[in-house]
Amino acid sequence: MLALIFAIQTLCLVLVLREQKTGALGCFWLSLALTLGWFAHHATDSLGISF
Amino acid sequence: MLAGQSLAYRLNILAMFCMLGPLVGALGVQWTGDLPCPLCLLERLAMFAVIIGLAMNLRSGLRPLHYGLSMAGALAGAAIAGRQVLLHINDPAGGGYGGTVLGMHLYTWALVVFVCFLAGTAVLLMIPGGLPAETERPDPGTTWNGNRLARTACYLALATCGINAVLAFMECGLGQCPDNPTGYWIFGG
């Protein structure tokens, strides 16, 4: 999952550098939503404290 | 007010390198065999969210929207790093996760970086003339083609993000990362 989010952000940066703003904004919000969703998952699952 | 714009543009480049520093440093730490935990990787993602807003400023011009994107990323990052710091304060075993740099763990440094970025952006937005009007012609030093340092920072960010994508896949695959990673998933670790 984290690799997928990094890949979306890489795509986002490519779109930023190509000045394709709409696509870049879409990728940005998608990656941020996935990041926060995955963070919420790690905050509520049964993983140990050590991470 | 071109002086304000020029200063704001240069400070954006500085902020970009300040964000890239810990990310490149973290790759160096990873190279020594200290693998990042899931929350550490989430903090890196938040740093790249900050970088995306900064890159938009450098590529397409200084805009409130771009600052807003960076600040959203920094807020998410501060929440993630803050949680990790609190987890380890509350950990009876103590010790924290991973090694330290100048006496602080990397996730503590991440929290410091995010808070400093938010404070810095507050100052940046107060620079008189720091945000150009839509009709205003930008100073040549504050455009993508006129500033080699801005291009270097953006391409370095792109390369670092791509490397992180590959390393995250090697460490965790497409599933959930182990809470205490000891080896790369792709190598059967």
gemmi code that builds the backbone of each chain (N, CA, C; Angstrom):
import gemmi

chains = {
    "A": [
        ("MET", (0.812, -1.208, 0.000), (0.000, 0.000, 0.000), (0.857, 1.274, 0.000)),
        ("LEU", (1.904, 1.277, 0.890), (2.757, 2.464, 0.974), (3.509, 2.692, -0.336)),
        ("ALA", (3.934, 1.589, -0.970), (4.619, 1.721, -2.265), (3.689, 2.342, -3.300)),
        ("LEU", (2.409, 1.969, -3.248), (1.416, 2.514, -4.178), (1.251, 4.030, -3.962)),
        ("ILE", (1.210, 4.443, -2.695), (1.057, 5.878, -2.401), (2.294, 6.653, -2.874)),
        ("PHE", (3.479, 6.080, -2.645), (4.705, 6.724, -3.153), (4.650, 6.846, -4.673)),
        ("ALA", (4.139, 5.802, -5.328), (4.049, 5.824, -6.800), (3.085, 6.921, -7.263)),
        ("ILE", (1.966, 7.078, -6.546), (1.006, 8.145, -6.893), (1.671, 9.515, -6.716)),
        ("GLN", (2.459, 9.666, -5.647), (3.136, 10.947, -5.423), (4.202, 11.212, -6.493)),
        ("THR", (4.877, 10.144, -6.915), (5.857, 10.323, -7.996), (5.150, 10.804, -9.263)),
        ("LEU", (4.015, 10.173, -9.560), (3.218, 10.594, -10.722), (2.779, 12.048, -10.559)),
        ("CYS", (2.377, 12.405, -9.339), (1.944, 13.770, -9.045), (3.066, 14.766, -9.353)),
        ("LEU", (4.295, 14.433, -8.909), (5.426, 15.331, -9.159), (5.715, 15.463, -10.651)),
        ("VAL", (5.568, 14.352, -11.381), (5.762, 14.408, -12.839), (4.738, 15.366, -13.452)),
        ("LEU", (3.474, 15.261, -12.996), (2.412, 16.132, -13.530), (2.654, 17.593, -13.150)),
        ("VAL", (3.175, 17.819, -11.943), (3.505, 19.192, -11.519), (4.561, 19.768, -12.456)),
        ("LEU", (5.601, 18.981, -12.736), (6.690, 19.475, -13.580), (6.240, 19.685, -15.025)),
        ("ARG", (5.164, 18.969, -15.435), (4.610, 19.162, -16.785), (3.507, 20.214, -16.802)),
        ("GLU", (3.273, 20.819, -15.652), (2.244, 21.857, -15.479), (0.840, 21.363, -15.827)),
        ("GLN", (0.572, 20.088, -15.540), (-0.792, 19.553, -15.699), (-1.445, 19.582, -14.317)),
        ("LYS", (-1.982, 20.774, -14.029), (-2.348, 21.079, -12.646), (-3.536, 20.242, -12.144)),
        ("THR", (-4.528, 20.042, -13.003), (-5.723, 19.302, -12.561), (-5.356, 17.880, -12.150)),
        ("GLY", (-4.578, 17.225, -12.988), (-4.145, 15.857, -12.684), (-3.286, 15.815, -11.434)),
        ("ALA", (-2.404, 16.823, -11.307), (-1.522, 16.870, -10.145), (-2.331, 17.043, -8.861)),
        ("LEU", (-3.342, 17.912, -8.917), (-4.176, 18.128, -7.720), (-4.941, 16.855, -7.358)),
        ("GLY", (-5.445, 16.162, -8.371), (-6.154, 14.909, -8.126), (-5.251, 13.889, -7.461)),
        ("CYS", (-4.023, 13.753, -7.996), (-3.063, 12.797, -7.413), (-2.692, 13.211, -5.993)),
        ("PHE", (-2.531, 14.525, -5.776), (-2.152, 15.003, -4.439), (-3.214, 14.610, -3.410)),
        ("TRP", (-4.481, 14.933, -3.714), (-5.542, 14.665, -2.734), (-5.757, 13.163, -2.552)),
        ("LEU", (-5.598, 12.396, -3.650), (-5.725, 10.937, -3.532), (-4.638, 10.379, -2.614)),
        ("SER", (-3.396, 10.839, -2.835), (-2.292, 10.322, -2.013), (-2.453, 10.743, -0.555)),
        ("LEU", (-2.920, 11.978, -0.318), (-3.078, 12.439, 1.069), (-4.200, 11.667, 1.771)),
        ("ALA", (-5.288, 11.409, 1.024), (-6.406, 10.650, 1.613), (-5.952, 9.226, 1.945)),
        ("LEU", (-5.190, 8.610, 1.024), (-4.695, 7.246, 1.284), (-3.720, 7.233, 2.456)),
        ("THR", (-2.862, 8.270, 2.528), (-1.904, 8.359, 3.644), (-2.647, 8.434, 4.969)),
        ("LEU", (-3.655, 9.317, 5.044), (-4.395, 9.477, 6.299), (-5.225, 8.224, 6.604)),
        ("GLY", (-5.767, 7.600, 5.553), (-6.524, 6.362, 5.746), (-5.636, 5.255, 6.299)),
        ("TRP", (-4.428, 5.155, 5.736), (-3.482, 4.114, 6.198), (-2.990, 4.424, 7.606)),
        ("PHE", (-2.832, 5.715, 7.902), (-2.447, 6.143, 9.260), (-3.554, 5.755, 10.251)),
        ("ALA", (-4.808, 5.986, 9.874), (-5.934, 5.630, 10.741), (-5.968, 4.117, 10.954)),
        ("HIS", (-5.654, 3.367, 9.890), (-5.591, 1.903, 9.998), (-4.537, 1.498, 11.032)),
        ("HIS", (-3.351, 2.126, 10.958), (-2.283, 1.783, 11.894), (-2.594, 2.279, 13.308)),
        ("ALA", (-3.459, 3.272, 13.418), (-3.802, 3.795, 14.745), (-4.825, 2.911, 15.440)),
        ("THR", (-5.533, 2.094, 14.667), (-6.617, 1.315, 15.274), (-6.402, -0.192, 15.195)),
        ("ASP", (-5.388, -0.635, 14.438), (-5.201, -2.085, 14.323), (-4.465, -2.628, 15.562)),
        ("SER", (-4.149, -3.903, 15.526), (-3.590, -4.531, 16.733), (-2.071, -4.633, 16.689)),
        ("LEU", (-1.430, -3.838, 15.831), (0.027, -3.921, 15.749), (0.660, -3.467, 17.063)),
        ("GLY", (1.882, -3.937, 17.291), (2.574, -3.593, 18.531), (2.957, -2.127, 18.581)),
        ("ILE", (3.460, -1.713, 19.705), (3.783, -0.310, 19.928), (5.100, 0.069, 19.256)),
        ("SER", (5.890, -0.946, 18.887), (7.269, -0.692, 18.519), (7.460, 0.061, 17.215)),
        ("PHE", (6.424, 0.111, 16.375), (6.633, 0.854, 15.131), (6.390, 2.315, 15.389)),
    ],
    "B": [
        ("MET", (5.570, 44.264, -6.514), (6.667, 44.232, -5.533), (7.554, 43.019, -5.790)),
        ("LEU", (8.511, 43.207, -6.677), (9.307, 42.069, -7.116), (10.252, 41.562, -6.034)),
        ("ALA", (10.727, 42.454, -5.143), (11.674, 42.020, -4.110), (11.016, 40.994, -3.193)),
        ("GLY", (9.759, 41.248, -2.839), (9.029, 40.312, -1.981), (8.851, 38.963, -2.651)),
        ("GLN", (8.490, 39.004, -3.927), (8.315, 37.756, -4.701), (9.610, 36.972, -4.787)),
        ("SER", (10.684, 37.713, -5.074), (11.978, 37.074, -5.237), (12.409, 36.395, -3.931)),
        ("LEU", (12.201, 37.120, -2.818), (12.547, 36.549, -1.509), (11.701, 35.313, -1.218)),
        ("ALA", (10.394, 35.407, -1.485), (9.497, 34.273, -1.225), (9.884, 33.068, -2.087)),
        ("TYR", (10.235, 33.325, -3.355), (10.617, 32.232, -4.260), (11.880, 31.536, -3.759)),
        ("ARG", (12.854, 32.355, -3.317), (14.112, 31.767, -2.814), (13.869, 30.989, -1.522)),
        ("LEU", (12.991, 31.509, -0.682), (12.677, 30.783, 0.564), (11.947, 29.475, 0.271)),
        ("ASN", (11.165, 29.445, -0.810), (10.528, 28.190, -1.228), (11.581, 27.158, -1.634)),
        ("ILE", (12.616, 27.634, -2.346), (13.705, 26.715, -2.735), (14.411, 26.199, -1.482)),
        ("LEU", (14.658, 27.117, -0.533), (15.313, 26.724, 0.721), (14.463, 25.695, 1.468)),
        ("ALA", (13.152, 25.928, 1.532), (12.245, 24.997, 2.219), (12.279, 23.629, 1.537)),
        ("MET", (12.357, 23.653, 0.201), (12.414, 22.397, -0.563), (13.660, 21.598, -0.165)),
        ("PHE", (14.811, 22.272, -0.093), (16.044, 21.564, 0.282), (15.991, 21.126, 1.751)),
        ("CYS", (15.342, 21.948, 2.607), (15.215, 21.569, 4.025), (14.344, 20.325, 4.177)),
        ("MET", (13.368, 20.142, 3.304), (12.534, 18.944, 3.331), (13.283, 17.752, 2.725)),
        ("LEU", (14.057, 18.035, 1.671), (14.774, 16.950, 0.995), (15.928, 16.419, 1.857)),
        ("GLY", (16.510, 17.288, 2.689), (17.639, 16.888, 3.541), (17.312, 15.662, 4.392)),
        ("PRO", (16.251, 15.739, 5.229), (15.904, 14.565, 6.046), (15.531, 13.345, 5.210)),
        ("LEU", (14.910, 13.570, 4.046), (14.502, 12.428, 3.208), (15.721, 11.712, 2.629)),
        ("VAL", (16.689, 12.490, 2.140), (17.917, 11.884, 1.610), (18.705, 11.252, 2.755)),
        ("GLY", (18.734, 11.939, 3.918), (19.414, 11.390, 5.097), (18.790, 10.068, 5.536)),
        ("ALA", (17.437, 10.011, 5.485), (16.739, 8.779, 5.878), (17.083, 7.643, 4.917)),
        ("LEU", (17.261, 7.968, 3.631), (17.680, 6.932, 2.671), (19.078, 6.421, 3.030)),
        ("GLY", (19.933, 7.348, 3.484), (21.281, 6.962, 3.915), (21.225, 6.025, 5.118)),
        ("VAL", (20.357, 6.365, 6.084), (20.193, 5.517, 7.274), (19.667, 4.150, 6.861)),
        ("GLN", (18.722, 4.139, 5.892), (18.151, 2.872, 5.405), (19.240, 2.037, 4.735)),
        ("TRP", (20.152, 2.700, 4.050), (21.243, 2.014, 3.357), (22.120, 1.247, 4.343)),
        ("THR", (22.232, 1.780, 5.583), (23.061, 1.113, 6.602), (22.347, -0.098, 7.211)),
        ("GLY", (21.078, -0.333, 6.799), (20.365, -1.518, 7.279), (19.288, -1.224, 8.306)),
        ("ASP", (19.111, 0.049, 8.664), (18.077, 0.434, 9.636), (16.780, 0.695, 8.859)),
        ("LEU", (15.935, -0.322, 8.721), (14.751, -0.208, 7.861), (13.667, 0.654, 8.504)),
        ("PRO", (12.963, 1.443, 7.692), (11.916, 2.316, 8.255), (10.664, 1.534, 8.643)),
        ("CYS", (10.036, 1.959, 9.741), (8.793, 1.350, 10.214), (7.612, 1.935, 9.414)),
        ("PRO", (6.408, 1.368, 9.550), (5.265, 1.895, 8.774), (4.986, 3.376, 9.037)),
        ("LEU", (5.041, 3.801, 10.307), (4.779, 5.218, 10.587), (5.894, 6.111, 10.031)),
        ("CYS", (7.137, 5.593, 10.025), (8.252, 6.365, 9.452), (8.005, 6.604, 7.965)),
        ("LEU", (7.500, 5.564, 7.272), (7.204, 5.698, 5.846), (6.046, 6.679, 5.621)),
        ("LEU", (5.063, 6.654, 6.523), (3.952, 7.613, 6.411), (4.456, 9.044, 6.596)),
        ("GLU", (5.434, 9.224, 7.482), (6.023, 10.564, 7.670), (6.747, 11.011, 6.399)),
        ("ARG", (7.433, 10.078, 5.739), (8.078, 10.423, 4.460), (7.029, 10.850, 3.434)),
        ("LEU", (5.890, 10.134, 3.414), (4.822, 10.484, 2.466), (4.322, 11.901, 2.728)),
        ("ALA", (4.176, 12.254, 4.016), (3.715, 13.608, 4.349), (4.753, 14.649, 3.917)),
        ("MET", (6.035, 14.299, 4.040), (7.086, 15.233, 3.594), (6.993, 15.452, 2.089)),
        ("PHE", (6.697, 14.389, 1.353), (6.546, 14.554, -0.100), (5.293, 15.358, -0.433)),
        ("ALA", (4.236, 15.253, 0.407), (3.049, 16.079, 0.186), (3.415, 17.557, 0.325)),
        ("VAL", (4.253, 17.867, 1.326), (4.744, 19.245, 1.494), (5.535, 19.662, 0.255)),
        ("ILE", (6.400, 18.757, -0.202), (7.268, 19.049, -1.346), (6.448, 19.305, -2.620)),
        ("ILE", (5.350, 18.576, -2.774), (4.520, 18.760, -3.980), (3.996, 20.201, -4.048)),
        ("GLY", (3.517, 20.718, -2.902), (3.046, 22.115, -2.878), (4.167, 23.081, -3.209)),
        ("LEU", (5.349, 22.834, -2.639), (6.501, 23.703, -2.907), (6.904, 23.625, -4.384)),
        ("ALA", (6.862, 22.403, -4.938), (7.222, 22.228, -6.355), (6.237, 22.974, -7.252)),
        ("MET", (4.954, 22.981, -6.865), (3.966, 23.743, -7.646), (4.303, 25.235, -7.613)),
        ("ASN", (4.726, 25.720, -6.436), (5.145, 27.125, -6.333), (6.315, 27.429, -7.258)),
        ("LEU", (7.283, 26.515, -7.283), (8.487, 26.750, -8.082), (8.203, 26.594, -9.569)),
        ("ARG", (7.300, 25.671, -9.934), (7.050, 25.381, -11.347), (6.037, 26.342, -11.967)),
        ("SER", (4.937, 26.584, -11.211), (3.819, 27.325, -11.810), (3.633, 28.717, -11.212)),
        ("GLY", (4.487, 29.104, -10.276), (4.367, 30.427, -9.672), (3.779, 30.342, -8.274)),
        ("LEU", (4.056, 31.391, -7.493), (3.617, 31.413, -6.089), (2.118, 31.663, -6.023)),
        ("ARG", (1.391, 30.738, -5.405), (-0.073, 30.845, -5.286), (-0.518, 30.392, -3.893)),
        ("PRO", (-1.564, 30.997, -3.352), (-2.074, 30.560, -2.039), (-2.449, 29.078, -2.028)),
        ("LEU", (-3.012, 28.576, -3.144), (-3.398, 27.163, -3.232), (-2.207, 26.247, -2.962)),
        ("HIS", (-1.047, 26.602, -3.538), (0.136, 25.751, -3.397), (0.630, 25.729, -1.947)),
        ("TYR", (0.596, 26.907, -1.308), (0.977, 26.959, 0.111), (0.003, 26.113, 0.931)),
        ("GLY", (-1.282, 26.183, 0.578), (-2.306, 25.422, 1.298), (-2.063, 23.923, 1.207)),
        ("LEU", (-1.668, 23.453, 0.016), (-1.377, 22.019, -0.157), (-0.214, 21.599, 0.745)),
        ("SER", (0.836, 22.428, 0.756), (2.001, 22.117, 1.589), (1.624, 22.084, 3.055)),
        ("MET", (0.797, 23.043, 3.464), (0.416, 23.098, 4.883), (-0.461, 21.907, 5.262)),
        ("ALA", (-1.313, 21.459, 4.334), (-2.128, 20.263, 4.602), (-1.213, 19.053, 4.808)),
        ("GLY", (-0.191, 18.939, 3.970), (0.776, 17.847, 4.108), (1.517, 17.931, 5.438)),
        ("ALA", (1.909, 19.160, 5.822), (2.662, 19.335, 7.071), (1.784, 19.013, 8.284)),
        ("LEU", (0.507, 19.370, 8.217), (-0.405, 19.055, 9.328), (-0.571, 17.539, 9.472)),
        ("ALA", (-0.734, 16.856, 8.325), (-0.847, 15.391, 8.355), (0.435, 14.783, 8.928)),
        ("GLY", (1.581, 15.295, 8.481), (2.867, 14.781, 8.961), (3.057, 15.006, 10.452)),
        ("ALA", (2.663, 16.193, 10.931), (2.801, 16.487, 12.368), (1.915, 15.546, 13.183)),
        ("ALA", (0.730, 15.224, 12.654), (-0.171, 14.307, 13.364), (0.461, 12.914, 13.446)),
        ("ILE", (1.039, 12.447, 12.329), (1.647, 11.108, 12.297), (2.876, 11.053, 13.210)),
        ("ALA", (3.776, 12.041, 13.057), (5.000, 12.050, 13.872), (4.650, 12.249, 15.351)),
        ("GLY", (3.664, 13.104, 15.619), (3.239, 13.333, 17.000), (2.733, 12.065, 17.645)),
        ("ARG", (1.943, 11.297, 16.881), (1.441, 10.026, 17.425), (2.601, 9.068, 17.737)),
        ("GLN", (3.574, 9.019, 16.818), (4.683, 8.090, 17.046), (5.512, 8.504, 18.266)),
        ("VAL", (5.734, 9.805, 18.426), (6.472, 10.286, 19.602), (5.701, 9.917, 20.869)),
        ("LEU", (4.386, 10.140, 20.875), (3.575, 9.840, 22.061), (3.545, 8.341, 22.349)),
        ("LEU", (3.510, 7.507, 21.280), (3.547, 6.052, 21.472), (4.798, 5.648, 22.252)),
        ("HIS", (5.929, 6.250, 21.870), (7.187, 5.844, 22.511), (7.361, 6.474, 23.880)),
        ("ILE", (6.757, 7.638, 24.118), (6.774, 8.197, 25.485), (6.012, 7.247, 26.409)),
        ("ASN", (4.927, 6.647, 25.830), (4.045, 5.782, 26.612), (4.539, 4.332, 26.679)),
        ("ASP", (5.661, 4.056, 25.979), (6.150, 2.673, 25.886), (6.904, 2.291, 27.171)),
        ("PRO", (6.419, 1.303, 27.920), (7.092, 0.939, 29.177), (8.520, 0.448, 28.959)),
        ("ALA", (8.756, -0.202, 27.802), (10.106, -0.713, 27.530), (11.078, 0.426, 27.240)),
        ("GLY", (10.567, 1.523, 26.686), (11.400, 2.691, 26.387), (12.370, 2.428, 25.245)),
        ("GLY", (13.238, 3.376, 25.006), (14.279, 3.179, 23.996), (13.945, 3.742, 22.632)),
        ("GLY", (12.657, 3.730, 22.259), (12.272, 4.273, 20.957), (12.608, 3.326, 19.822)),
        ("TYR", (12.265, 3.743, 18.586), (12.504, 2.897, 17.411), (13.699, 3.435, 16.632)),
        ("GLY", (14.625, 2.558, 16.294), (15.747, 2.924, 15.439), (16.806, 3.753, 16.156)),
        ("GLY", (17.777, 4.198, 15.371), (18.882, 4.966, 15.927), (18.514, 6.436, 16.120)),
        ("THR", (19.465, 7.193, 16.648), (19.227, 8.614, 16.892), (20.202, 9.469, 16.085)),
        ("VAL", (19.784, 10.697, 15.819), (20.648, 11.689, 15.184), (20.660, 12.906, 16.111)),
        ("LEU", (21.840, 13.296, 16.590), (21.983, 14.409, 17.542), (21.055, 14.220, 18.748)),
        ("GLY", (20.939, 12.980, 19.183), (20.191, 12.689, 20.402), (18.695, 12.492, 20.227)),
        ("MET", (18.195, 12.697, 19.015), (16.740, 12.531, 18.810), (16.486, 11.473, 17.736)),
        ("HIS", (15.392, 10.715, 17.925), (15.009, 9.719, 16.925), (14.509, 10.421, 15.660)),
        ("LEU", (14.514, 9.683, 14.551), (14.150, 10.297, 13.270), (12.705, 10.804, 13.274)),
        ("TYR", (11.795, 10.068, 13.971), (10.403, 10.520, 13.996), (10.254, 11.798, 14.812)),
        ("THR", (11.137, 11.988, 15.821), (11.115, 13.252, 16.581), (11.600, 14.390, 15.689)),
        ("TRP", (12.636, 14.121, 14.912), (13.121, 15.110, 13.951), (12.029, 15.460, 12.938)),
        ("ALA", (11.271, 14.416, 12.527), (10.195, 14.661, 11.561), (9.176, 15.640, 12.140)),
        ("LEU", (8.819, 15.443, 13.416), (7.865, 16.356, 14.062), (8.435, 17.779, 14.090)),
        ("VAL", (9.729, 17.899, 14.426), (10.376, 19.220, 14.456), (10.324, 19.865, 13.067)),
        ("VAL", (10.624, 19.073, 12.035), (10.632, 19.600, 10.658), (9.242, 20.100, 10.266)),
        ("PHE", (8.191, 19.310, 10.562), (6.830, 19.715, 10.173), (6.395, 20.990, 10.899)),
        ("VAL", (6.688, 21.067, 12.206), (6.291, 22.256, 12.975), (7.066, 23.480, 12.485)),
        ("CYS", (8.370, 23.298, 12.235), (9.177, 24.413, 11.720), (8.674, 24.861, 10.351)),
        ("PHE", (8.261, 23.893, 9.517), (7.742, 24.267, 8.195), (6.480, 25.111, 8.327)),
        ("LEU", (5.575, 24.691, 9.238), (4.332, 25.453, 9.417), (4.643, 26.868, 9.923)),
        ("ALA", (5.584, 26.974, 10.864), (5.968, 28.297, 11.369), (6.610, 29.127, 10.253)),
        ("GLY", (7.475, 28.483, 9.482), (8.142, 29.185, 8.377), (7.166, 29.660, 7.321)),
        ("THR", (6.151, 28.832, 7.030), (5.156, 29.225, 6.020), (4.330, 30.413, 6.526)),
        ("ALA", (4.050, 30.428, 7.829), (3.328, 31.566, 8.404), (4.113, 32.856, 8.157)),
        ("VAL", (5.434, 32.784, 8.367), (6.291, 33.959, 8.135), (6.333, 34.292, 6.645)),
        ("LEU", (6.460, 33.247, 5.822), (6.561, 33.421, 4.363), (5.332, 34.147, 3.809)),
        ("LEU", (4.161, 33.786, 4.341), (2.921, 34.394, 3.843), (2.780, 35.839, 4.306)),
        ("MET", (3.598, 36.247, 5.259), (3.520, 37.630, 5.750), (4.482, 38.562, 5.007)),
        ("ILE", (5.290, 38.012, 4.104), (6.238, 38.860, 3.367), (5.444, 39.817, 2.469)),
        ("PRO", (5.657, 41.122, 2.608), (4.918, 42.070, 1.755), (5.214, 41.821, 0.274)),
        ("GLY", (4.168, 41.656, -0.528), (4.334, 41.423, -1.962), (4.818, 40.025, -2.287)),
        ("GLY", (4.763, 39.118, -1.337), (5.271, 37.757, -1.557), (4.389, 36.933, -2.485)),
        ("LEU", (3.129, 37.317, -2.593), (2.217, 36.622, -3.514), (1.874, 37.568, -4.670)),
        ("PRO", (2.286, 37.209, -5.893), (2.046, 38.118, -7.022), (0.575, 38.160, -7.420)),
        ("ALA", (0.135, 39.302, -7.958), (-1.212, 39.377, -8.523), (-1.249, 38.561, -9.810)),
        ("GLU", (-2.438, 38.100, -10.184), (-2.581, 37.242, -11.374), (-2.021, 37.926, -12.626)),
        ("THR", (-2.176, 39.263, -12.700), (-1.774, 39.987, -13.916), (-0.329, 40.453, -13.865)),
        ("GLU", (0.298, 40.274, -12.695), (1.652, 40.805, -12.523), (2.670, 39.943, -13.255)),
        ("ARG", (3.623, 40.620, -13.917), (4.662, 39.870, -14.622), (5.741, 39.448, -13.614)),
        ("PRO", (6.064, 38.136, -13.567), (7.016, 37.699, -12.540), (8.438, 38.147, -12.827)),
        ("ASP", (9.196, 38.310, -11.762), (10.618, 38.602, -11.845), (11.307, 37.402, -12.520)),
        ("PRO", (12.220, 37.628, -13.486), (12.867, 36.490, -14.175), (13.514, 35.489, -13.208)),
        ("GLY", (14.006, 35.986, -12.056), (14.643, 35.083, -11.089), (13.645, 34.199, -10.360)),
        ("THR", (12.352, 34.522, -10.501), (11.334, 33.749, -9.789), (10.521, 32.892, -10.755)),
        ("THR", (11.102, 32.553, -11.890), (10.412, 31.659, -12.828), (11.205, 30.366, -12.966)),
        ("TRP", (10.509, 29.336, -13.420), (11.083, 27.999, -13.573), (12.319, 28.025, -14.462)),
        ("ASN", (12.210, 28.713, -15.615), (13.315, 28.701, -16.573), (14.481, 29.577, -16.120)),
        ("GLY", (14.187, 30.529, -15.228), (15.238, 31.466, -14.826), (15.984, 31.045, -13.578)),
        ("ASN", (15.667, 29.904, -13.030), (16.302, 29.527, -11.771), (16.719, 28.051, -11.784)),
        ("ARG", (18.007, 27.841, -11.936), (18.523, 26.467, -12.040), (18.357, 25.701, -10.723)),
        ("LEU", (18.490, 26.421, -9.612), (18.387, 25.787, -8.292), (16.977, 25.206, -8.084)),
        ("ALA", (15.974, 25.923, -8.564), (14.585, 25.446, -8.438), (14.404, 24.158, -9.231)),
        ("ARG", (14.962, 24.122, -10.440), (14.842, 22.917, -11.277), (15.578, 21.751, -10.629)),
        ("THR", (16.785, 22.028, -10.090), (17.560, 20.971, -9.426), (16.767, 20.381, -8.255)),
        ("ALA", (16.180, 21.274, -7.433), (15.424, 20.816, -6.259), (14.246, 19.937, -6.680)),
        ("CYS", (13.530, 20.354, -7.728), (12.345, 19.601, -8.152), (12.732, 18.240, -8.728)),
        ("TYR", (13.785, 18.191, -9.532), (14.179, 16.901, -10.114), (14.759, 15.972, -9.040)),
        ("LEU", (15.453, 16.558, -8.050), (15.957, 15.748, -6.932), (14.785, 15.163, -6.137)),
        ("ALA", (13.734, 15.974, -5.947), (12.544, 15.501, -5.226), (11.881, 14.356, -5.989)),
        ("LEU", (11.797, 14.509, -7.303), (11.190, 13.463, -8.138), (11.980, 12.157, -8.022)),
        ("ALA", (13.300, 12.268, -8.114), (14.146, 11.061, -8.032), (14.011, 10.407, -6.650)),
        ("THR", (14.018, 11.225, -5.591), (13.928, 10.686, -4.222), (12.593, 9.979, -4.005)),
        ("CYS", (11.520, 10.570, -4.552), (10.190, 9.973, -4.389), (10.124, 8.623, -5.127)),
        ("GLY", (10.674, 8.583, -6.328), (10.696, 7.339, -7.101), (11.490, 6.252, -6.386)),
        ("ILE", (12.643, 6.641, -5.819), (13.479, 5.667, -5.092), (12.705, 5.129, -3.885)),
        ("ASN", (11.979, 6.020, -3.194), (11.188, 5.594, -2.034), (10.082, 4.620, -2.437)),
        ("ALA", (9.486, 4.850, -3.611), (8.432, 3.945, -4.089), (9.002, 2.544, -4.287)),
        ("VAL", (10.173, 2.475, -4.914), (10.802, 1.175, -5.174), (11.192, 0.498, -3.856)),
        ("LEU", (11.808, 1.274, -2.944), (12.261, 0.698, -1.663), (11.080, 0.254, -0.805)),
        ("ALA", (9.984, 1.037, -0.832), (8.800, 0.650, -0.042), (8.219, -0.652, -0.581)),
        ("PHE", (8.228, -0.799, -1.917), (7.747, -2.056, -2.508), (8.667, -3.205, -2.105)),
        ("MET", (9.972, -2.961, -2.135), (10.920, -4.014, -1.764), (10.760, -4.418, -0.300)),
        ("GLU", (10.413, -3.446, 0.553), (10.315, -3.733, 1.987), (8.985, -4.383, 2.366)),
        ("CYS", (7.892, -3.892, 1.741), (6.552, -4.297, 2.217), (5.710, -4.981, 1.141)),
        ("GLY", (6.129, -4.952, -0.112), (5.253, -5.433, -1.179), (4.063, -4.505, -1.299)),
        ("LEU", (2.897, -5.057, -1.637), (1.703, -4.206, -1.748), (0.803, -4.339, -0.519)),
        ("GLY", (1.248, -5.105, 0.455), (0.438, -5.285, 1.665), (0.890, -4.385, 2.795)),
        ("GLN", (0.642, -4.838, 4.009), (0.998, -4.053, 5.189), (2.440, -4.327, 5.590)),
        ("CYS", (3.161, -3.271, 5.950), (4.546, -3.447, 6.386), (4.562, -4.081, 7.777)),
        ("PRO", (5.587, -4.883, 8.076), (5.705, -5.408, 9.443), (6.002, -4.272, 10.420)),
        ("ASP", (5.538, -4.424, 11.673), (5.745, -3.322, 12.624), (7.207, -3.169, 13.026)),
        ("ASN", (7.956, -4.245, 12.973), (9.395, -4.181, 13.256), (10.157, -4.824, 12.106)),
        ("PRO", (10.319, -4.129, 10.985), (10.942, -4.778, 9.818), (12.408, -5.130, 10.073)),
        ("THR", (12.763, -6.360, 9.702), (14.156, -6.791, 9.893), (14.839, -7.091, 8.563)),
        ("GLY", (14.046, -7.159, 7.492), (14.625, -7.421, 6.190), (13.636, -7.047, 5.093)),
        ("TYR", (14.103, -7.065, 3.854), (13.241, -6.700, 2.728), (12.331, -7.871, 2.360)),
        ("TRP", (11.044, -7.579, 2.183), (10.047, -8.580, 1.808), (10.449, -9.278, 0.518)),
        ("ILE", (10.998, -8.505, -0.417), (11.307, -9.058, -1.742), (12.437, -10.106, -1.657)),
        ("PHE", (13.280, -9.985, -0.624), (14.359, -10.951, -0.432), (13.973, -12.026, 0.589)),
        ("GLY", (12.663, -12.060, 0.926), (12.177, -13.072, 1.858), (12.426, -12.728, 3.320)),
        ("GLY", (12.761, -11.450, 3.595), (13.073, -11.020, 4.972), (11.854, -10.699, 5.806)),
    ],
}
model = gemmi.Model(1)
for chain_id, residues in chains.items():
    chain = gemmi.Chain(chain_id)
    for i, (resn, *xyz) in enumerate(residues, 1):
        res = gemmi.Residue()
        res.name, res.seqid = resn, gemmi.SeqId(i, " ")
        for name, pos in zip(("N", "CA", "C"), xyz):
            atom = gemmi.Atom()
            atom.name, atom.element = name, gemmi.Element(name[0])
            atom.pos, atom.b_iso = gemmi.Position(*pos), 0.0
            res.add_atom(atom)
        chain.add_residue(res)
    model.add_chain(chain)
structure = gemmi.Structure()
structure.add_model(model)
structure.setup_entities()
